[in-house]
Amino acid sequence: MSLTINTNLSSLIVQSSLTQSTNGLNQAIERMTTGFKINGAKDNAAGYSIANNMGVKLSSYDVAMDNVMLGTTLIDTASSNLSLITEHLQRMRDLAEQAANGTYGDDSLNAIQSEIDARTEEINRVMSNTEYNGIKLFEGEETAGTGGATANVDESKRVVNQTTFQSGETYYITTSDDLVKLQDLVNSGVDTTNVTFELMNDIDMKGVSFRGIGTGGADGNDDTKFFKGNFNGNEHVISNLTINTSEDMVGLFGATMGNIDSLGLENCDITGGTVGGLVAMNTGNITNSYVTGKITSVGDEKSAGGFVSGNMGNINNCYSECEVITTGKAFYVGGFVGGAIGGMIENSYSVAEVSASSSSFYVGGFSGFTEELASSVSFSNCYAGGSLSGGGYDGGFIGVSNSSINISDCYTDTSVQGGGYYKGAFIGYDAGTGTPTITNSYYDSTKNGAMADVGSGTYSGTLSGVSATEFSNLLKAVDLPDFSYGGGGSGTVNNSGREFILQVGIDSSDNSKLSFDTALCFQLNIDVTSHAGALDALTVIDNILETVNKKQTEFGAVQNRLESVTEALSINIENLTSSMSTIKDADIAEESSNYIKYQILQQASATLLATANQTPSIALQLL
């Protein structure tokens, strides 16, 4: 080996070893002080990427676990308060059963009623105040047309607090007081043009004095006293409405030039001169609404209809199931509409018991009289059933047609009974001033024996009499209204409209979401001061308890699911943590051994480097 001065190969070799041992020592120190064997991408590029992805998922799982814990607390809050409500309802049921016994005097019944009233108020308080993190749990969100849970309303916008209405504004009807106030304001001439009214609850009108909204003044023709606004029923029901008068323009609405939608009028008993269940005279639009009950017309030269008395507007997707009675010499009487003198009626039906006096004129299972006075008249996809008797001109679908009306896809199996001048299975009498056009329409030819399709007169188009079986099959294929609104009775329960969606997973898929609904809104009207009222209260409370118990069961199912989610998340967190530890965590025993190894190597290299650095000085001894 050569002895050189400029190049010290031994020193270079020892320096390299020293660098390696120093790097190894530093790495061992880093791993022992951090606890990780991967502290940067340079340590293990693939392992670093995998570990980082696992860390992101692990952090997401921790957040999901927090979400589940918060959701569990929310549902526990709702369940606990619902248990308290159930206790009150059970006590109220005990009191109602006690009151129904018939052994208590008025004072005792009043005392029982006082406790029921107090517990009703407490239930309302609990349901109103139950919240979590500022969110009302039992109150549904305000939605129009859903029949959903009762919405909170701005008290300043309730009808009962108004003296006039502003065009373009929306006002709310929550109780019978609002409905009566709307009646009083409209009938006094307050304008409702371009004003919207939202019905927010089912309303029981039992015992409430009522005349009708928009009576049209003394003669019924004062259009400043017509209803001209938009009435949104929101799939709620007005029940047990009673009106008893001999005046005209009688109904829930007297005369309307506005719009009515999604409203149910149930178990009404309405008596008047010119009278209709929902509306006496309609020149506006009515959709998705219905009437059940009894309609009675008194006096001479009047008209009556189960749904409307006179129509010049448009009616779509509506029905009436009423008893229609006349006691005087009524002009127009119909199961659905008394007289149709304009407008279009479609996708609607009537099942009525029409009992007209023998002196009444035009009586029809669907419409008593039709004439194109205000505008053209048409009926499309309509059905009339039930029975009719009395009158001079009677028809299973129309009593008298006095113009060129259009009838398409209409059906009747009304039983036409009694005497009279002219009777027809479909039209009683065509007055001849215009020929009705009938297309694709049918009647049950077996219902009225050999009765002609039209008692007198002619028509153009296709009208067929078919057997009862054929008629039934045809009717099954017809798309007619099949709905009812509200909860019925004097206690209403709505249990939807407050949906919560919990993020219990780590991605955006549906599998990472858990949803449930906590809405449950009561409208309790319980009176046990009479035997009948106490019995009704038992039914009402039983229905509410059934729904409350169902909601509690839903809460329990959600709690079980949340427990399952918690366990699944814990398993995922444990497995992921273990996997990330395998990839990233340092083996301290191994690293401490490496530390000692590299420390010895570093010290040895340092000593040998000192020796190697002295090698060039040997050359001086040769000089």
Secondary structure, DSSP 8 states (H G I E B T S, - for coil): ----SS--HHHHHHHHHHHHHHHHHHHHHHHHHHSBS--STTT-HHHHHHHHHHHHHHHHHHHHHHHHHHHHHHHHHHHHHHHHHHHHHHHHHHHHHHHTTS---HHHHHHHHHHHHHHHHHHHHHHHH-EETTEESSS----TTS--S-----GGGBGGG-SS--TT-EEEE-SHHHHHHHHHHHHTT---TT-EEEE-S-EE-TT-----B---STTS--GGGSB-SEEEEEEEEEES-EEE-SSSSBSSEEEESSEEEEEEEEEEEEEESSEESSEEEE-SEEES-EEEEEEEE-SSS-EEESSEEEESSEEES-EEEEEEEE-S--SEEESSEEEE-SEEEEEEEEEEEEE--TT--EEESSEEEE--SSS-EEEEEEEEEEEEE-SSEEESSEEEE-S--EEES-EE--EE-S--SEEESSEEEE-SSS--EEEEEEEETTTTTT--SBSSS--EEEEEEE-HHHHHHHHHTS-------S--TTEEEE--S-EEEEE-SSSSSGGGEEEEE---EEEE----SSHHHHHHHHHHHHHHHHHHHHHHHHHHHHHHHHHHHHHHHHHHHHHHHHHHHHHHB--HHHHHHHHHHHHHHHHHHHHHHHHHHTGGGGGGGG-
